[in-house]
């Protein structure tokens, strides 16, 4: 299982973006978490198969109907812990 960490900026807090990301991840069978950062950005740790992670990244770039993603930085990482669900932190 691969792990991907993404940080998104723009209009991504206060618009139910984390709930939308959780729904997208669950639909794709991706596990991990999403959280707000203190500086107004959102961070995602996603674990799953290559194709599911690639699709999630495409959806994150596009954003939800109420968000406006201005910038996204994603990288594949080594992550020791394995998640069984996708949670909002």
N, C-alpha and C positions, 0 to 999 in steps of 0.2 A: 504494500500500500504506500502511495506517495503522499507527501505533505506539501502544502503550498501556503505561504503567508502573503497576504495582501493588505495594503494600507490605501484607503480611498479618501479623497478630499473633495470639497465642493459643498453642495447643499445635501448633506448626508446624515445630519442629526435633527431630531424633532419632526421627522417626516415618515415614521414607521419603517425606516429603511432596514433596520436590523430584523424586524419581523418578516419583511419581504425576502431578505437574504436567507433567513432560516427556511422559509417555504421553498425557495429555489433549491437550496441544498438538499432538503428532504426529498424533493421530487427527483433529484438526480442521484440519490443514494449516497450523498457526501456527508461525512461526519466532521465534527470539530466545534468551533465556536465563533461568535461575532461579538464585538464589544465597541463601545464608544471610547475614544481617547479624550483626554482633557483639553487637547488643542483643537477640538472640533472635527477631527478625522474619525474614521471607522476602521478597525482592524479585523481581519478575518484569518482564522487558521482553518484550513480545509484539508481533509484527508479522503482519499478515494482513488479510483482508477484514473489513468491518464485522460481518457476521453471525458469522464465526468468532470474532472478538474478544469479541463480546457473549456467545456461548455459553461461551467460556473463562471469562469473568468470572463467569457464573452458576455454573459448576463450582467455581471458586475459592471463592466465597462458601459453597457447600455443603461443600467440603472433602473430603478422602479419608476412608475408613473409620477410619483410625487417628489422624487429626488432629482438632483442634477450633479452627476459625477464629473468633476473637472480634471482630476488626476488620479491615476491608479498605478501603484507599484506592486508587482507580484514577483515572488521568487520561490523556486522549489527549495525546500529545506529538509534537513534531517531532524526529525522530531521523535524523541524517545517514547512519549506517551501515545497510546492509541485510544481514540474516542469511540464510543458505541452509539452516540447520538449527536445531533447538531444543536447546540444550546446558545441562548442569548445570555451574555454575561453583563 
